[in-house]
């Protein structure tokens, strides 16, 4: 049985909700990569999880929509290491990182007004640009 996966201080994914599949990794590597199934894909059923309440589940589903299939299962792959065990740990770490980032609630943005100094600088720059363009124009011919 898989160990529980801590995501942050308040969320821990139970180990029994995670399952892995192994396949052959692509790319160069000689005889080892052609014979060993070292790529690991970690699957987590997001719709049936007990680790998240409804609001958090909806936030994660919205933020990670591109990684979730039609059945509501989140998929994370790892193939950077030579051993299947190391790739399992990398996939677990990546899942925890993704879910933790998806759970972050963005700070509310408050509208502010431009300062007097910034307004003055903008108007001064506009005036200087207009003066420069006026200087470039040909002087009107006097009769």
Buried (B, 14 or more C-beta within 10 A) or exposed (E): EBEBBEBEEEBEBBEEBBEBEBEEBEEEEEEEBEEBEBBBBBBBBBEEBEBBEEEBBEBBBEBBEEBBEEEBBBBBBBBEBEEBEBBBEBBBEBBBEBBBEBBEEEEEEEEEEEEEEEEEEEEEEEEEEEEEEEEEEEEEEEE
